[in-house]
Amino acid sequence: MPTVINSQLSAVIDSYLKGLKDSDPKRLLEYSVNLHSAWTDTLNSFGIRDDDIVLDVGTGLGLIPFDIASKTTAKVVGCDISTDYIDHANHILKKMAGAQLLRDESRLSFDVANITSLPYDSNYFSKVIVREVFSYLSDPQIAAQELHRVSKLGAEILVEDIDDSLYITYPQPSQAFETLFNVVKMLQNDKGGDRNVGRKLSTYLSGSGLSIMNIKVITESSHLSSDQMWAEKEFIARQLIALKPQALERELASVVEFDTAFNSWLLEDVQPGFRMNARILVHAKKSVERFQGQFLSLN
Ligand SMILES: C[S@@+](CC[C@H](N)C(=O)[O-])C[C@H]1O[C@@H](n2cnc3c(N)ncnc32)[C@H](O)[C@@H]1O
């Protein structure tokens, strides 16, 4: 597992992960740990200071807030639509605080909240982060407007998401795997999400009145050994098993189609190979206020 955050926080997260049975929260935490390992520079260069008020929307189990709270005394709020994830984040918070790993745990809190109607005052936060949440939304433009509303004038906003066209592997995935991946894509689309949202983020954010400062592509590439490929395969298999009931219920595949593809993919040997994944990161700023539908510059 890559080192997340710093070794002490990492130890708490690792032991928490070991205590979780296979479940959504466990899979999300594993996913977030991997994702976070490519985010160290991003978060450092966001320049969060002790006097910032930070919001992390769609925080999951709270990795970003824990990282920030271990380095600064900024006020940090993490929120997520899932009550279950927020319960876990609060459990991890107790463990981190017990081990005295946070600079001031009273400045960190978690709430259950939907990005499209955030329970926070307007013009409140000075830094807002939204990592891999837009790809799940059916109302991305409303979400962007909420980010604009809760941000104070001068606030900086970081939004990152996937765009499937940026995922490259070699050797090519098998037909069976393509079939299964298509089911996953259809499921996300069927729920109103969008796995090609990366390229659209800046349009949503500027449409809400935020100014686009810059856009980066965060790339991760590696040559995975057979052992790493097996670990990846096991992780994907657990995700697919968990998603199967929803895919069948929504009639995105028949039982026979799903099981045939799954069993055939399971029997495939793994081969060491290349992986490249990239995510789009948009850095925006609130430099104008919205007033009765118009944008007024307050500079
Ligand atoms: C892929 S996870 C990313 C978690 C975290 N941001 C990270 O990067 O580690 C997507 C998260 O978005 C949350 N989410 C999805 N729809 C949401 C919504 N409408 N409002 C708030 N959170 C939402 C999910 O519950 C989940 O925790």
The ligand as an ORCA input file, in Angstrom:
! r2SCAN-3c Opt
* xyz 0 1
  C     -14.985      8.375     -5.083
  S     -15.567      8.952     -3.555
  C     -14.374     10.240     -3.192
  C     -14.151     10.416     -1.706
  C     -13.150     11.508     -1.328
  N     -13.509     12.786     -1.908
  C     -11.760     11.142     -1.754
  O     -11.300     11.700     -2.750
  O     -11.127     10.304     -1.112
  C     -17.031      9.885     -3.946
  C     -17.701     10.444     -2.708
  O     -18.711     11.379     -3.109
  C     -19.810     11.213     -2.231
  N     -21.000     11.787     -2.880
  C     -21.670     11.304     -3.961
  N     -22.722     12.098     -4.247
  C     -22.712     13.116     -3.351
  C     -23.537     14.250     -3.127
  N     -24.617     14.490     -3.903
  N     -23.245     15.086     -2.113
  C     -22.182     14.837     -1.302
  N     -21.362     13.767     -1.458
  C     -21.611     12.917     -2.463
  C     -19.868      9.710     -2.024
  O     -20.664      9.344     -0.914
  C     -18.398      9.381     -1.860
  O     -17.962      9.504     -0.550
*
